Amino acid sequence: MIKIYKMDQWMLIKKSTICSFILPSVILCTVIVLHNLNKSNSFTSITQKQSLTEHNQSAIYQVTNDNSQHVIDANEEKACDLFVGKWIRDFKESNYNNWTCPTLPTLKNCLKHGKDSDYIYWRWKPDNCELPRFDPSMFLRAVQRKKLAFIGDSLARNQMESLLCLLSQLETPVNKHRDADDKFQTWYFPSHDFTLMVMWTEFLVVGNERIVNGTASNAFDIHLDKVNGNWSDKLAGIHYAIISSGNWFFRTNYLYKGGYLIGCIYCRDSNLTDYGPVYAIKNALSTSLGFISKCKECEEMVTVLRTYTPSHFEHGSWFDGGYCNRTQPLSESEVMSLNGRHAWRIRESQVEEFGKIVQSVEKKKKKFVLLDVSKAMMLRADGHPGSHWPRVRDVSDCLHWCLPGPVDLWNELLMVILNK
């Protein structure tokens, strides 16, 4: 049986004696909560452990003294990092398609708009074990009578749209609320009394768009020390919160702390320090995790941090001719040539802040999990809509993910985290 432990009851275990210690007490019978604090600068240097056989189903997560997250099999006493692996060919059909998912949005319906289906036939393979395929029955049992919220930008919505399609193969969800821009949505699965939500926030913290001569400028004033109430005021009653951010920081933005302008991102103002996106992403995440750690209305909430996933534009960006026409996953050397090092620095900054918050709440009930999808998604330049969506002015979408597609991996990993 998989068990969960309070933050102060996690066990640090040596590589050679993975199961030789006994935790002092068991709190709940559910999924373990852990984190990945790997600070490697490259994919290949991430620690790898012994293999798990495919038939073994009983596994728990544990933290080792090399600060990496692993699955520990209760029978074989071996460990595996689910986030370290590669994409392999897999010709099994996806769990859903554009005919069987009633909620699939047309903007992500890449097959309908002519994309070749070859991108679907790849599966994430951890180096030393097997990742279970998504099982809607298992997922819905884990979240029965619960509320789960995705908190973030359009990529958070992208993950929710994937999960809706995956779960709708077992039960058709009922739409309870959606605003005009689809930024706030609530779906309900009556047979399981499960509520699924998405809450929009560009930066997690307060960000106000600058208006110049009555026109939106696409530049924001970001208050790095003020959490955005659009989501923080709605945490009461949420059992699982999956938070993410990153991509809205890559534009001209102005940074504030304590109400004072301290610098900018890409502003080209000689009177301001350009701190760059990494600094801002890290500070905004620190503020957000700090708020959750002190939130009295969410004492029993499990917070899942989904790490940064970059776009794969080549030869430009959204509105200057950028495109993504890759037809298979990238090699690791190709990733690094496509600005992969910068994306990895963002991931590392998020993991660092995550580690700090875990240490600060180890005496409390708060539970935090790292959903580290950065490496896997950095490889999948072939999984975006590209030109295969209802385009405006020949703009390619190399940020969001096709459905079905690689983004479904996020929910397979989430299922493992939540499974009891």
Secondary structure, DSSP 8 states (H G I E B T S, - for coil): ---B--GGG--EE-GGGTT-S--S---BSS----------SSSTTS-------TT---EEEEEETT--EEEEETTT--EE-TTSEEEEE--S--S--TTT-TT--GGG-TTTTT--GGGGSEEEEETTS------HHHHHHHTTT-EEEEEESHHHHHHHHHHHHHHTTTS--EEEEE-TTSSSEEEEEGGGTEEEEEEE-SSSEEEEEEEETTEEEEEEEEEEEEE-HHHHTT-TT-SEEEE---GGGSS-EEEEETTEEEEEES---TTS-B-HHHHHHHHHHHHHHHHHHH-GGGTT-EEEEE-------BSS-TTTT-B----S---HHHHHHTTHHHHHHHHHHHHHHHHHHHHHTTTSS-EEEEE--HHHHHT-GGGS-BT-S--STT--B-SS--SSSTTHHHHHHHHHHH--
